[in-house]
């Protein structure tokens, strides 16, 4: 068993909880091998918040084992991820084969290559992600679901953004923070049960993989945050991606992308625009906090242009 260095580093950053998680990882894998009748294979790179490996099932099939590390600020709540995968039931999301809440483990269908590695244009990638999201948006959500709602996540953003901005000694203007808070208030006033759907929460091109059954026409999302909110939330994530395209004429290209997303999904462009700025500000600040300062500042610079426009 080889634990990728990025996973080791993230676990160690969690302190004693992360150290214990690393120490017990081999024992947990052995337990799940026996319980689920699987055989561990090569570990996989790409993520930093979980140990992921290929496994062989009892009948000789291939699957993926994912063991999530203890929760930290900004990470997906494990129970919500399981709930989202269960609701989607393989439609638009990777199919959940088994799970263990106590050991934070999941067994998932094996998928193909990430969309980001397939050489498609930005426009084609956006079309594929939107088409895949619409499958899961259409799923029926049980009334007794345990997922976060629009109100929950908006209140979280309203605290997280200004607190992190102050902690980082104001890496962007106060006007941008105020605009993000204004847009959060706007989205809260527009939220309702009737317009809420199953939201992935981080549907970028690294979190969507080829479906092995139809690798050229079908894709599935992995690692859902598990939210119940308006569809524009997911599209706001796509507004913050492909930064080099946005850095050149950020206001013009930002609105161009916003209208393209609206055209592909029939979602209100104003809602997409507001969530795009919120996502760009919160993610930009988080990137700076986690040592990715150059990318974080680039994202905030684009958001500043959007705020002034």
Secondary structure, DSSP 8 states (H G I E B T S, - for coil): ----HHHHHHHHHTTHHHHHHHHHHHHHHHHHHHHHTEEEEEE--S-SSEEEEEEEETTS-EEEEEEE----TTS--HHHHHHHHHHHTTSSB--EEEEETTTTEEEEE----BGGGS---HHHHHHHHHHHHHHHHTS---TT---EEHHHHHHHHHHHHHHHHHHTT-SS-HHHHHHHHHHHHHHHHH--STT-EEE-S---TTSEEE-SSSTTT-EEE-S---EEE-THHHHHHHHTS-HHHHHTTHHHHHHHHHHHHHHHH---HHHHHHHHHHHHHHHHHHHHHTT-HHHHHHHHHHHHHHHH-
